[in-house]
Amino acid sequence: MTLTDAQQALRDVAEAKAKNHLAPLAGAAPAGAINHRVLTALAAQGLLGRVFRQGDGFERVSAMDLCLLREGLARYCTEAETTLALQGLGAYPILLAGSDDVVQRWIPPVAAGEIAAGFALTEPDAGSDVAALSLAAEADGDGFRLTGEKSYISNAPHAGVYSVFARTGPGAGARGITAFAVPGDAEGFVRGVDPPGVAASDRQAALRRRVRALGLSFNLRLACCCLSSWPL
């Protein structure tokens, strides 16, 4: 396989920015915490803008371009590469399936590096078998009430928004799962740091909050994990 001139240039740009602007910021945050200096620098250097491309609305990045960005960053700053990947993982459920108002509420601050996005999928009893997750979402007025526990959540506990996968249909397997956009300061959102994980991890209990449903679910989760090259 041979890269096109544009693809080679994209990787070269990522490498140069990682070496000159991002690597000096590595280690600026405690282990396991979000490095906000790296996050904001990714935006300032135009790299988050490559992941969340804005034309007529926001568009998704191609898998090839994302791989080239991550490869270029990883050569000189693995912390920047991880930060970019987790930002995409947490926000892409919103970008791919959110309503216009949800996308406009959350994607601009995520793309600008103003807030981090979290991805809440794994549960204590549902890891690789995601169809077995049990966090419940029940209709409540104009929204939903989510009750249950998640673990190993990317960018927790300090993300500004979380893509949370919950069960809306009991006994329906993968078809009973829906994704929700949950603000990081949602009432009843109990956060901790047990156990630690990649970049940051969170154990959440008693999550009870009216939230806006994104719509798609199991296939959405697969698309986001595959696009981010993140373990399923």
Residue pairs with C-beta under 8 A, 6 or more apart in sequence:
3 11
3 68
7 64
7 65
7 68
10 50
10 65
10 68
10 69
10 72
11 68
11 69
11 71
11 72
12 72
13 72
14 47
14 68
14 69
14 70
14 71
14 72
14 73
15 72
15 73
15 75
15 76
17 45
17 47
17 73
18 72
18 73
18 74
18 75
18 76
18 77
18 80
18 81
19 75
19 76
19 77
21 41
21 45
22 38
22 41
22 42
22 45
22 73
22 76
22 77
22 79
22 80
23 76
23 77
23 80
25 35
25 37
25 38
25 41
25 79
25 80
26 35
26 38
26 77
26 78
26 79
26 80
27 35
27 79
28 35
28 37
28 38
29 35
29 36
29 37
29 38
32 193
32 196
32 197
32 199
32 200
32 201
33 158
33 200
34 83
34 116
34 155
34 158
34 159
34 199
34 200
35 79
35 83
36 113
36 116
38 77
38 79
38 80
38 83
39 83
39 87
39 113
39 116
40 113
40 114
41 80
41 113
42 48
42 80
42 83
42 84
42 87
42 113
43 49
43 111
43 112
43 113
43 114
44 113
47 69
47 73
47 80
47 84
48 84
48 87
48 110
48 111
48 112
48 113
49 111
50 61
50 65
50 69
51 61
51 66
51 69
51 84
51 87
51 88
51 111
52 58
52 61
52 91
52 95
52 107
52 110
52 111
53 59
53 60
53 61
54 111
57 100
57 103
58 95
58 103
58 107
58 111
60 92
60 95
60 96
60 227
61 69
61 88
63 226
63 227
66 88
66 227
66 228
66 229
67 229
69 84
70 81
70 84
70 85
70 229
73 80
73 81
73 84
74 81
82 198
82 199
83 199
85 228
85 229
85 230
86 116
86 117
86 119
86 154
86 155
86 198
86 199
86 228
87 110
87 113
87 116
87 117
87 155
88 224
88 227
88 228
89 117
89 119
89 154
89 224
89 225
89 228
89 230
90 110
90 116
90 117
90 118
90 119
90 154
90 155
90 159
90 161
90 162
90 163
91 106
91 107
91 110
91 117
91 161
91 163
92 163
92 223
92 224
92 227
92 228
93 119
93 163
93 179
93 181
93 214
93 216
93 220
93 221
93 224
94 102
94 103
94 106
94 107
94 117
94 161
94 163
94 181
94 214
95 103
95 107
96 216
96 220
96 223
96 224
97 179
97 214
97 215
97 216
97 220
98 106
98 181
98 212
98 214
98 215
99 212
99 214
99 215
102 181
102 212
102 214
106 115
106 117
106 160
106 161
106 181
109 115
109 160
110 116
110 117
110 160
110 161
114 160
115 159
115 160
115 161
115 184
116 155
116 158
116 159
116 160
117 155
117 159
117 160
117 161
117 162
117 163
118 153
118 154
118 155
118 156
118 159
118 161
118 162
118 163
118 184
118 202
119 153
119 154
119 155
119 162
119 163
119 224
120 150
120 153
120 156
120 162
120 163
120 164
120 165
120 182
120 202
120 204
121 130
121 133
121 150
121 165
121 221
122 150
122 151
122 152
122 153
123 133
123 134
123 135
123 148
123 149
123 150
123 151
124 149
124 151
125 132
125 134
126 132
126 133
126 134
128 232
130 165
130 174
130 177
130 218
130 221
130 232
131 173
131 174
131 177
131 218
133 165
133 166
133 167
133 177
134 148
134 167
135 146
135 147
135 148
135 149
135 150
135 164
135 165
135 166
135 167
135 207
136 146
136 147
136 148
136 166
136 167
137 144
137 145
137 146
137 166
137 167
137 168
137 178
137 180
137 213
138 144
138 145
138 147
138 168
139 145
140 210
141 210
142 210
143 209
143 210
143 211
143 212
143 213
144 166
144 168
144 180
144 210
144 211
144 213
145 208
145 209
145 210
146 164
146 166
146 180
146 182
146 207
146 208
146 209
146 211
147 206
147 207
147 208
148 166
148 207
149 203
149 204
149 205
149 207
150 164
150 202
150 203
150 204
150 207
151 195
151 201
151 202
151 203
151 204
152 195
152 197
152 198
152 201
153 159
153 162
153 197
153 200
153 201
153 202
153 203
153 204
154 197
154 198
154 199
154 200
154 201
155 199
155 200
156 162
156 191
156 193
156 200
156 201
156 202
156 204
157 191
157 192
157 193
157 200
157 202
158 184
158 200
159 184
160 183
160 184
161 181
161 182
161 183
161 184
162 181
162 182
162 183
162 184
163 179
163 180
163 181
163 182
163 214
163 224
164 179
164 180
164 181
164 182
164 207
164 211
165 177
165 178
165 179
165 180
165 217
165 221
166 177
166 178
166 179
166 180
167 176
167 177
167 178
168 176
168 177
168 178
169 175
169 176
170 176
174 217
174 218
175 217
175 218
177 217
177 218
177 221
178 213
178 214
178 215
178 216
178 217
179 213
179 214
179 215
179 216
179 217
179 220
179 221
180 211
180 212
180 213
180 214
181 211
181 212
181 214
182 189
182 207
182 209
182 211
183 189
183 209
183 211
186 207
186 209
186 211
187 208
187 209
188 206
188 207
188 208
188 209
189 204
189 207
189 209
190 204
190 205
190 206
190 207
191 202
191 203
191 204
192 202
192 203
192 204
193 200
193 201
193 202
193 203
194 203
195 201
195 203
214 220
222 232
224 230
225 231
225 232
226 232
